[in-house]
Amino acid sequence: MQNRIEPPILLSRLLVLVFAATLVVLAAMVVTLYKMFPLDRPQVFFLRTTNPTDSEITLTQVMLNGGDLDDYRRNFIAEYVKYRNEIEPNTRTMSRNWKRVKTMSTSDIFAGLANTDMYQRFLLSSANGDNGGFDLSCSVEFPENGGVRPYKNDDATYTVDFKWFCTNSYGQTDRKDYRMKVRLETDDAQNMKWADHMENPLGLRVAEYSVESGDGDPLDAFVVGNE
């Protein structure tokens, strides 16, 4: 009877031990990554300089109830209005912009956008495979003060003033004045795709978008010139 382990048997046992140790390490790595990524909500910071020529940069975290967050809300609303109402001839560009609007809106508010004449025209052009489906471009202009002001003291409702006009091969329309009422909300329990955090890192959503003054929804003005 042999009382020693033959080399092939010893090698196989060593391989089993190595394989088992590899599985343990792999399991630990999976658990670690699961706990670390993806983050539920990224932390947002502002980079500040005291004046345009100052070389010193200060990194400041957004405070939940501070002026930074109010500035962020105002900029968020201005970006929302531009993405929603500015029109480019290329439907691929509009698809990208209105996808951002969807990320920044509640489902009811985005449904309101989808019912406008301009969005229906976009859907028709996209269905026909026409990447140049819009024969016009429309722009948003804000007043010098930015145009976004608190509607009431609830840190969520604002009005935004802007001018909207369109250009096509027949010329440019008059600038129309609009004032919109915008109410924001946030839901920490709402799931958001990780890619959408780049467009909406704080998870704010427009929960109300209504016309305070102006000729209805700009996207229902449907400028067609002399077609």
Secondary structure, 3 states (H helix, E strand, C coil): CCCCCCHHHHHHHHHHHHHHHHHHHHHHHHHHHHHHCCCCCCCCEEEECCCCCCCCCEEEECCCCCHHHHHHHHHHHHHHHHHHHCECCCHHHHHHHHHHHHHCECHHHHHHHHCCHHHHHHHHHHHCCCCCCCCEEEEEECCCCCCEEECCCCCCEEEEEEEEEEEECCEECCCEEEEEEEEEEECCCCCCCHHHHHCCCCCEEEEEEEEEECCCCHHHCCCCCCC
